[in-house]
Amino acid sequence: FLTVHCKLCIIHSKEAKNMSKAKGIKKELSSKQSGELLSILKTRFEKNMNRHKDVNWDKVMAKLEKNNEKLWSLNEMEKTGGEPDVVGYDTKTGEYFFYDCSAESPSGRRSLCYDRAALTARKEYKPKDSAVDVATAIGIELLTEEQYRELQKLGNFDLKTSSWVKTPDEIRKLGGAIFCDRRYNTVFTYHNGAESYYSARGFRGVLKV
């Protein structure tokens, strides 16, 4: 897996401290930031063609250049260690799908409980934020279990970590939430209390462009 190193305006953080505060900030990148981010995305795209064999980068870039808010969201995914890349295209809507493709669960989005309700319910030793709130703040959605399993067909992810995935309402109403990982060359889905959080568990998201 390629890690791109360059001098960026993008500030890489070790953790997503108070990411939910992003809701109130201007979701726009400078031209310099946009150029640097597009360069990173293009390099990653070209080095991982197995993820998007029939997709043309110039067409993806043309859409991104017209939507600064989507670029801002991709920048937030990149800042928090997600290493977003194109993994699909919807012929009906004309949308490209960017998933977090980092080898392990994004390092800047770990130690999070599942959602706001879980965060509020926890009386002590609260985590800094919740996965759903962070995703909403940066303009993405948690991968569903199905999407997570589709990602795993493109490589080996979460061999040492795990990732929250979008939890069905019937499970969440009973206090639970689900997460996935890959062990023994098999993708597993587990359950946990939504209030739980671990340093080795983050979440992976999807952005539609």
Secondary structure, DSSP 8 states (H G I E B T S, - for coil): --------SS---SS-TTGGGGGGS-----HHHHHHHHHHHHHHHHH-GGG-TT--HHHHHHHHHT-HHHHHHHHHHHHTT--EEEEEEETTTTEEEEEE--SSS-GGG-S-BSSHHHHHH--SS--S-BHHHHHHHTT-EE--HHHHHHHHTTS---SS-EEE----HHHHTTTEEEEEEEETTEEEEEEEETT---TTEEE-EEEE-
